[in-house]
Amino acid sequence: MSEVTTAEFNEDGVYLRKVRSFVLREGRLTTGQAKALESFWPTMGLDYSPQAINFTEVFGREAGTVLEIGFGMGASLVEMAANAPELNFIGVEVHKPGVGACLGEAGNAGISNLRVYHHDAVEVLENAIPDGSLARVQLFFPDPWHKKRHHKRRIVQPEFVELLRRKLKIGGVFHMATDWENYAEHMLEVMSAAPGYKNQSDTQTYVPRPDHRPLTKFENRGQRLGHGVWDLMFERVE
């Protein structure tokens, strides 16, 4: 489970825009992670800049682009990129060991359709990602902030999902997954009230896990113990 962003929110769930609002989490790198950063950052790493990037230049081709917020150690993101070579993937993660692990796995597998940011996700989205450019945004197992007094710190808030709507293409999808039922209910409430989105669920609630989202080891173990996982997919319609 990954901290998807170090951005801060006030008690009303409003993103606090301030200079250097984030702190990159360095963590302790293993030798392999450090070597992967050295070897693969030049080809797969994206240095944050407040100017919007050009996907065609970054990937050397025209293709649908998927952005994942908070990819943890990157195993499922690498698997998705390997399984969908026709798509471009961008991962954003603040935890340096996770970035190193992801680069190592992708680099050793010879994956060419993946790029990563070691930066705060909200700043990347606001400044580096062009409006109307993303085919899908993924937010899998974000920090649930399970104490009630901390619920406003959850990243899925009205202002944030409006930012995502701006970045998605018409027809693009915001895909969330969580193993906390209370957070799933919160996501559903926020997304159902958000303008310009349509729930892809036939029941207007949750969707079965789509084939493109790999089953994680953590999730497999949870399923054996009877723990639930909730997927939500909302399409930008306007």
N, C-alpha and C positions, 0 to 999 in steps of 0.2 A: 504494500500500500504506500502510495507516494504522496508527499506534500506537493500539490500541484503548483502552488504559487506562494511566494513570500509576501505578496501584496497585502496591505492591511485594509480592513473594512471598519467603519464605525458602527455604533450600536444600531443604526438603521440599515445596515447592510450596504452602505454606499462606499465605493472604492475610494480610498484616500490617495489622490494624486499628489505626490510630492517628489521632489528631486531625490534620486537614489532611495526609492521607497522599499527596495528589496535588499536582501543580504544573500549572496550566493553561499550555499552550504558546501564547504570544501570537503569535509569528511576525511577519512583516512583511506587513501588509495592503496590497493594491492599493487604488487609489482606488475601484474598483468594489465591492470587498469591504467596504470601510469604509462606503460609501454604502448597500449592501444591509443591513448590520447596523443602520444607523440607520433605514432605511425599513421593514424587515420584521421586526426583532426584536420590536417591540410586538405584532404579531399572530401570529407563528410561534415566537417564542422562549419557552422555559420556564426560568424562574429556579429554580435548585435550592433545595429546602427539604427538610429531613429528614422532613417529613410526607408521607404517601401522597397522590398526586393522584387526582382523580376524572375518569376518561376522558370521561364523559358531559358534565361541565362544561367540560372543556378543549376538546373537539371540537364540543360543542353537539348531540350525537346519540349514539345507541347503535349501535356497530359493532365488528366484530372489530378488534383492535389488534395491529400488528406493530412490534417494536422492533429497530432495527439498532444494533449496537455498533461504533463506529469507522467512520463512513461516508466518511472521506477528504475529497474535494472535493465529494461528494454527488451526482455526476451519475447514478449508477445508482439511488440512493435516490429522487431526484426522478422518474426515469423509472418506477420501480415505483409510486410514489404516483399518477402521472398515468394509468398503465395499470390501476390498481385503485381507482377512486373509491369503491367500496363499503367499503373498508378504511380504518382510521386508521393512520398511520405516525408513529413517534417515532424520531428519530435522536439518537445520543449521540456527541459528538466532543470531544476535548481541544484540538484544533489550531484556533486562531481563524480563520486564513485559510480553512480548509475549511468552517467554519461560515458565514463570510461568502459564500463561493462557492455553497454549498448554498442559503442564503436568497435570494440573488440570482436563481439559476436558477428556484427554486420560485415566488418572488414575481412574477417577470416572466412566468411561465407561468400565473399565476392559480390556482395549486394551493392548495386549502383544507384538504386532509386530511393535512397534514404539520406536525409540531411538532419542535423541536430543543432539545437541551440542550448547552451548552458546559460540560462537567463530566466528572468521572471516572465511567466506566461502572459500576464495582462499587458505588460509593456511591449512584448513581442507582437501581440495581436493588435494593440492600439496603433503602433508605429511602423512595424516592419512588414506586416501582411497587407497586401492591397485589398481594398474594398471589393466585394463581389467576386472573390477569386477562389474560394475553397469549395471542393466537392463534399467534404465531410470534416467535421470536428469531432474528436473522440475525447471523452473524459471518463476514464475507467478507474473505479475504486478510489475516488478522492478522499482526503481526510474528512471523516464524517462529523467532526466536532460534536460528539454525541451528547455532551452535557447541554441541557436546554439553554443555559445562559450564553453558550457559545454558538448557538445555531446561526446567528447573524454573521459569523465568520466563514460559513460555508460559501464556496465559490459560486454555486448556482444561485444567483440573486438577479432580480429584474434588470439592473443596470448591466451586469455582465452578459446576460443572454441577449440583450439588445446589441451589445458590442459584437457578439458572435453572429447575430443576424446580419449585421452590416458586412461582415467578412465572408459569409457564405454566399455562393451563387444562388439565384432563384432555383429551387429544386435541390439545393444542397441540404445536408442532414446533420443535425447535432445529435450524436449518439452518446448516451450516458449509461454507466453500469455501476451499481453499488450493492454491497451485501448487508447494508443497514436498511431495514424496512422503513424506519422513520425518515431517513434521508431520501429514500425512493419516493415516499409520500410528499416530502418537501419539494423534490425535483418536479414531480407531477403537478403540484399546485402552482409552482412558479411558471413552468412551461405552458400550462393550460391557460394561464392568464396573460402570457406574453403575446403582444401583437405580432402578426406576420408569420406565425408558425402553425403547422398542422401536425397533429399527432398521427404517426403512422400505424398506431395500434387500432385494430378493428373495434376493440372494446373501449377505446379512448383512455386506456390505462397503460399497461406494459406490453412489451413485445417479447417473443421467444428470442433467445440468444441467436443472432444471425451467424451464418457460417463464417463471415469475415472476422469475427472476434474469437480468437483462440481461447480455449478453456485453460485457465492458469492452474498450476499445481496447487496453489492456495485454494482456488475455487473447487477443484476436484476433491480435495480433502474436506472442504466445507460441505459439499453435496453428500459425501458419505456420512457426515455427521448430521445431515438433515437441515443444514443452513440454506437459506434462500439467497438467490441473486436476482436482482431486478434490472432489466434493460429497458431504456426509454429511447425512442427515436423520433425526433421532431424535424419536419421538413420546412425549410424556408419557402413560403408561398408568395410573399410580397415584400 
